[in-house]
């Protein structure tokens, strides 16, 4: 089986944190979003993963090497493909056309999930969906009484269904998808200038291919600061007794940790109360800090502050009297009392 992960977008809604780090590499409970995504798929699919393809923008060699290492850690061969222009979901997938054959899982690296990942071999494909309040922002599906998909509709402006496609798909033979996307490209079939995977799925369905839906238990977004913090909290709760979350190199003095928390390598805590639901990246130092429901990335110094619902980037320095922050990489903030 192959896994294809389109992840070329930078994630403008998560700025300033995505100005220097692509959104799929944002760490959630200590691991990048994309790593948790492919690990979850590999773990629950009961299929041997041979290839993992990442479709990226110009993220640089360091990011590319990190992605290849993630694939290698799962015993798979990693591939890097590029989407230089944002031309839609179908175009993004087609950038990995060289590996789009045989059994394939396509998973967009915007979300994490907990799902029934049984691959129904009687169907030509499985599309994971979740009920949403406002389906107009999503591709949606309609189903018959047996759970077979009867229609795919992209971002309906009048109500069709509230079963939203969450961006995870299984295809028994990826070559069928590749052929339909090629048809869209050859005939310039677009929505507002973008090639949509729902058009390819609708064409495949019209040719007699049968798609069923998969059941999603949890769908966790990573699109903006608020939902990233919420997802970090949920993942910490899920993995609390399954992963080593506090690195043994932690050095602490007169500090209290309220679990669950992730604390990376070589972190220093002095006179702090940390947690619950806090993630701290490697080589960061906290002095006289009270922090909960927050994320502090690597190589940062935070001191003399009480924080909640905050994100602090890599290599930042924060010192002062703030309560809720969203601070990007290499930012320096100090509070100077005039009294």
ABEGO torsion letter per residue (X at the ends): XBBBBBAABAGAAAOAAAAABBAAABBBGGBBAAAAAAAAAAAAAGBBBABBBBBBBBAEAAAAAAAAAAAAAAGBBBBBBBBABBAEAAAAAAAAAAABBEBBBBBBAABBBBBBABBBAABABBBBBBBBABAAABBBBBBBAAGBBABBBBGBABBABABBBAGBBBBABAAAAAAAAAAAAAAGBBBGGBBBAAAAAAAAAAAGBBBBBBBBABBBBAABAAAAAAAAAAAAAAAAAABBABBAABBBBGBBBBOBBBBBBGBBBBGBBBOBGBBBBBGBBBBGBBBBGBBBBBGBBBBGBBBBGBBBBBGBBBBEBBABBBBBBGBBBBBBBAX
